[in-house]
Amino acid sequence: MEILRIKIPETGQTAWLVLDEQYTPILPIVEFLDYKRIRPESPNTVRAYAFALKLFWEFLQEHDLEWTVMFKRRARLHLARFREWLVKPRAGGDPRHPRPARKPSTVKLYNTAVRLFYKYYLENEPDLAYSELRRVSRKRSGQYRPMLAHIQRGHSRYGENNRKWYAEDGVSVGQGRRKTLTPEQVEVLLKACNSKRDKFLVALLYRSGFRIGQALGLRHEDIVSWDNVLHVVPRNDNVNGARAKVRQEGTVHIEPEVLALYTDYILEELENIESDYVFVNLSGENIGKPLEYPSVYDLFRRLQKKTGIFVTPHMFRHTHSTEYLKSGNTIRDVQERLLHTSPETTQKIYIHTTPEETREAHRRWVEWRTKS
């Protein structure tokens, strides 16, 4: 099986196809991915769904199962077997060095994609699910058992609300402690940058809490230097596929020293380059074209190799949010800073404490309890 990336001529949007061994599109997957694209969801998210469903189809094929098997009684069992199949060390490449098993977070992502795929068909194509489930066994009394009783009791046709199998977590991996960077590590990374552009990008991610998609989609018109303000504008027409992941335009304040790096970048590296985009290629055949995700990930791999510091673009967002809270701001302040719609997202994902801080918090509680 293969995954094919295509561009829709009318809109210029990127779409993904999953092809079988005869290079024929797998229609159930195509319909689901097209629905997610039109909705719209981030192209990167749709791409992740495509990879997950490709693997799921390979799993079904390996176990001689039809994709509609999930509409029957053993949906949870098949999902459990799929998760087990995902975590096995993968074949391919040098047999002396088998590829490592997938990380729990990756397994959970793929598991979620499969659940969303079946949720789409259960909610939008109930007749399909109905026809496949008519063979579900009847009760001993002879009364017909509702065909989706074991899967989707929330549907009006099938009775009372109940937890849906396709909405369950499916695999417990835990949020864990997402890595943040120390100020000293950030300073080392800044010094390791080879260009004004890269230095400005790293400083921007650290001081603003921007997503990498927000940075790559940034236009010069979005930067108000005299007011130390950045505008985050959701756009679906970025030629580099960058997505801001916000529904409404937002404003983020930034320190003058970061904008000074922006000025240096313009004067020294963009003098002969014309582009609306802030971050562009500085050399090669793509000079002047907007920087894309792969180029950024290559940059951070080089920085990691050069400094020995494990770093990803998104780690700066976690670092910024944690520092922003520790400086005396509230969860609400951090939520607005990150342009989140829900404070629960901010609290659950982006706020981090160190073991020392947890220990100190417990010490304060013990001290308070003994005095009261």
C-alpha positions in Angstrom: 0.0 0.0 0.0 1.1 3.5 -0.6 0.1 7.1 0.3 -0.2 9.6 -2.5 -0.1 13.4 -2.0 -2.1 15.4 -4.6 -3.2 19.0 -5.1 -6.8 20.0 -5.8 -6.6 22.2 -8.9 -9.6 24.3 -8.1 -8.5 25.3 -4.6 -4.8 24.5 -4.5 -5.4 22.4 -1.3 -3.3 19.4 -0.5 -5.2 16.0 -0.3 -4.1 12.5 0.5 -5.0 9.2 -1.1 -4.3 5.7 0.3 -3.7 3.2 -2.6 -3.9 -0.6 -2.4 -1.4 -3.0 -4.1 -3.1 -2.4 -7.5 -2.6 1.4 -7.0 -6.4 1.8 -6.7 -7.7 4.3 -4.1 -9.3 2.7 -1.1 -12.6 4.4 -1.3 -13.8 4.3 2.4 -10.5 6.0 3.4 -10.7 8.5 0.5 -14.2 9.6 1.6 -13.2 10.0 5.2 -10.0 12.0 4.4 -11.9 14.2 1.9 -14.5 14.9 4.7 -11.7 15.9 7.0 -10.0 18.1 4.4 -13.2 20.0 3.5 -14.2 20.4 7.2 -11.4 21.8 7.2 -8.7 20.2 9.4 -4.9 20.9 9.3 -3.2 19.2 6.3 -0.8 17.7 8.8 -3.6 16.2 10.7 -5.2 14.7 7.6 -1.8 13.3 6.6 -1.5 11.6 10.0 -5.0 10.1 9.5 -3.9 8.8 6.1 -0.8 7.1 7.6 -2.8 5.6 10.4 -5.5 4.2 8.2 -2.9 2.8 5.8 -1.5 0.8 8.7 -4.9 -0.3 9.8 -5.7 -1.6 6.4 -2.4 -3.5 6.4 -3.4 -4.9 9.7 -6.8 -6.0 8.4 -5.2 -7.5 5.3 -2.6 -9.4 7.4 -5.4 -10.9 9.5 -7.8 -11.6 6.6 -10.4 -9.2 7.9 -12.9 -6.9 6.0 -13.0 -3.2 7.2 -16.6 -3.6 8.1 -15.7 -6.2 10.8 -15.5 -3.2 13.3 -19.3 -2.8 13.0 -19.7 -6.2 14.6 -19.4 -7.5 18.2 -15.7 -7.7 18.5 -14.7 -4.1 17.8 -12.8 -3.6 21.0 -11.0 -6.9 20.5 -9.8 -6.0 17.0 -8.7 -2.5 18.3 -6.7 -4.2 21.0 -5.1 -6.5 18.5 -4.3 -3.5 16.3 -2.6 -1.7 19.1 -0.6 -4.8 19.9 0.3 -5.1 16.2 1.5 -1.5 16.2 3.9 -1.8 19.1 5.7 -4.8 17.8 9.2 -4.1 16.4 8.8 -3.4 12.7 10.5 -5.3 9.9 12.3 -3.7 7.1 15.8 -2.3 6.5 18.8 -4.0 7.9 17.7 -7.2 9.7 20.6 -6.7 12.2 19.1 -3.4 13.2 15.3 -3.8 13.3 13.3 -0.6 13.5 12.2 0.2 17.0 8.6 -0.3 18.2 6.4 2.7 17.9 6.1 5.1 20.9 2.9 4.9 23.0 2.0 8.4 21.9 2.2 7.4 18.2 0.1 4.3 18.9 -2.5 6.4 20.6 -2.6 8.8 17.7 -3.2 6.0 15.2 -5.8 4.4 17.5 -7.6 7.7 17.6 -7.6 8.1 13.8 -9.2 4.6 13.4 -11.9 5.5 15.9 -12.7 8.8 14.2 -12.8 6.9 10.9 -15.5 4.6 12.2 -17.3 7.4 14.0 -17.7 9.1 10.7 -19.4 6.1 9.1 -21.5 5.4 12.1 -22.8 8.9 12.3 -23.0 9.7 8.5 -23.6 6.4 6.9 -25.9 4.5 9.4 -27.4 2.4 6.6 -24.0 0.9 5.9 -23.6 0.0 9.6 -27.2 -1.2 9.7 -26.7 -3.6 6.8 -23.5 -5.0 8.2 -25.0 -5.6 11.6 -28.2 -7.4 10.7 -26.4 -10.7 11.4 -25.9 -9.8 15.1 -27.4 -12.6 17.2 -30.9 -12.3 18.6 -31.7 -12.6 22.3 -32.7 -16.1 23.4 -36.3 -14.9 23.7 -36.2 -14.4 20.0 -36.5 -10.6 20.3 -34.2 -8.8 17.9 -31.2 -7.2 19.6 -30.6 -3.6 18.3 -27.8 -3.8 15.8 -25.7 -1.1 17.3 -26.5 -1.7 20.9 -23.0 -2.9 21.6 -21.4 0.1 19.8 -23.6 3.2 19.8 -26.5 3.5 22.2 -26.4 7.3 21.8 -28.0 7.1 18.3 -31.7 7.9 18.4 -32.4 4.7 16.5 -30.6 2.5 19.0 -31.8 3.7 22.4 -30.3 5.4 25.4 -27.0 7.3 25.8 -23.9 5.2 26.5 -20.2 5.5 26.1 -19.2 4.9 22.4 -16.4 2.5 21.8 -15.0 4.7 19.1 -14.7 7.7 21.5 -12.8 5.8 24.2 -9.2 6.5 24.9 -8.3 3.0 23.8 -4.8 3.0 25.1 -3.4 4.4 28.3 -0.2 6.2 27.7 -0.5 9.2 30.0 0.3 12.7 29.3 3.7 12.4 30.9 5.9 15.4 31.5 6.5 17.1 28.2 10.0 18.4 28.0 10.8 22.1 28.5 14.0 24.0 28.0 16.0 26.0 30.5 17.0 29.6 29.7 20.6 28.4 29.5 19.7 25.8 26.9 17.8 28.3 24.9 20.9 30.6 24.9 23.1 27.8 23.7 20.6 27.1 20.8 20.5 30.7 19.8 24.3 30.9 19.7 24.4 27.8 17.5 22.2 29.4 14.8 24.1 30.1 11.6 21.8 32.8 10.2 19.9 35.8 11.3 16.7 34.1 10.1 17.3 31.0 12.2 18.2 33.1 15.3 15.0 35.2 14.9 12.9 32.0 14.5 14.2 30.4 17.6 13.9 33.6 19.6 10.3 34.1 18.3 9.2 30.6 19.3 10.7 31.0 22.7 9.4 34.5 23.5 6.0 34.3 21.9 4.9 30.7 22.5 4.0 30.5 18.8 3.2 27.2 17.1 5.6 26.5 14.3 2.7 26.8 11.8 1.9 30.3 13.2 5.5 31.3 12.6 5.7 29.9 9.1 2.5 31.6 8.1 3.6 35.0 9.5 3.6 37.8 7.0 5.5 41.1 7.3 2.1 42.9 7.5 1.4 40.9 10.7 4.3 42.5 12.6 3.6 45.9 14.1 7.2 46.8 15.3 6.3 50.2 16.7 3.7 48.7 19.1 5.7 45.4 19.8 2.7 43.4 18.6 2.3 40.3 16.4 -1.0 39.4 14.7 -1.9 35.8 14.4 -4.1 35.5 11.3 -5.8 32.2 10.3 -5.2 31.6 6.6 -6.1 28.6 4.5 -4.1 29.8 1.4 -0.5 29.6 2.7 1.5 28.2 -0.1 3.8 26.4 2.4 0.8 24.7 4.0 1.4 26.5 7.3 -1.6 26.5 9.7 -2.2 28.8 12.6 -4.7 26.4 14.3 -6.8 29.3 15.5 -10.3 30.2 14.3 -10.1 33.9 14.9 -7.3 36.5 14.6 -5.3 37.0 17.8 -2.7 39.4 19.1 0.5 38.5 20.9 2.8 41.1 22.5 6.5 40.6 22.0 9.7 42.2 23.5 11.6 44.8 21.5 14.8 42.8 21.6 13.1 40.0 19.6 11.9 42.6 17.0 15.5 43.9 16.9 16.5 40.4 15.6 13.7 40.7 13.0 15.2 44.0 11.9 18.7 42.5 11.6 17.2 39.7 9.6 15.5 42.0 7.2 18.5 44.3 6.7 21.2 41.6 6.3 19.5 38.6 4.7 16.3 39.9 3.0 17.7 42.9 1.3 17.4 41.4 -2.2 14.5 39.0 -1.5 10.9 40.1 -2.1 8.2 38.0 -0.3 5.2 38.6 1.9 6.3 35.8 4.1 8.7 36.5 7.0 10.5 33.2 6.9 11.8 32.2 3.5 14.5 30.2 1.9 17.8 32.2 1.7 19.6 30.1 -0.9 19.2 27.4 -3.5 16.6 26.9 -6.2 13.8 27.8 -3.8 15.3 31.1 -2.7 12.6 33.6 -1.7 10.0 30.9 -1.3 8.3 30.5 2.0 10.0 28.1 4.4 8.2 24.8 4.8 7.9 22.4 7.7 10.5 19.9 6.6 13.2 22.6 6.3 12.4 23.7 9.9 12.7 20.2 11.2 16.0 19.8 9.4 17.2 23.0 11.1 16.3 21.7 14.6 17.9 18.3 13.9 21.1 20.3 13.0 20.8 22.3 16.2 20.4 19.2 18.2 23.4 17.5 16.7 25.5 20.7 17.1 24.5 21.4 20.8 23.6 17.9 22.1 20.3 19.4 23.4 17.1 17.5 22.5 14.8 20.2 21.0 11.8 20.4 18.8 9.9 23.6 17.7 6.9 22.8 19.9 9.1 22.5 23.1 9.4 26.3 23.0 5.6 26.6 23.3 5.6 24.4 26.4 8.6 26.3 27.8 7.0 29.7 27.2 3.7 28.8 28.8 5.4 27.3 31.9 7.6 30.4 32.3 4.6 32.7 31.7 2.7 31.1 34.5 5.6 31.0 36.9 6.2 34.7 36.4 3.0 35.4 38.3 0.4 35.2 35.6 -2.9 33.2 35.9 -4.0 30.2 33.9 -6.4 32.6 32.1 -3.5 34.9 31.1 -1.6 31.9 29.7 -4.7 30.7 27.8 -5.1 34.1 26.2 -1.4 34.2 25.5 -1.5 30.9 23.6 -4.8 31.8 21.9 -6.5 28.8 23.4 -10.3 28.6 23.5 -10.3 26.4 26.6 -8.4 26.9 29.8 -8.6 23.1 30.3 -6.3 22.7 27.3 -3.8 25.1 28.7 -3.8 23.5 32.2 -3.7 19.9 31.0 -1.1 20.1 28.2 1.1 23.2 28.6 1.7 23.8 32.3 4.7 21.9 33.6 6.3 21.6 37.1 9.6 20.2 38.0 10.1 17.5 40.7 11.6 20.1 42.9 8.6 22.4 42.6 6.3 19.5 43.3 8.3 18.6 46.4 8.2 22.3 47.6 4.5 22.4 47.1 4.1 19.4 49.3 6.4 20.9 51.9 4.2 24.0 52.0 1.1 21.9 52.5 2.6 19.9 55.3 3.8 23.1 57.0 0.3 24.6 56.7 -1.4 21.5 58.0 0.8 21.2 61.1 0.2 24.9 61.9 -3.6 24.7 61.5 
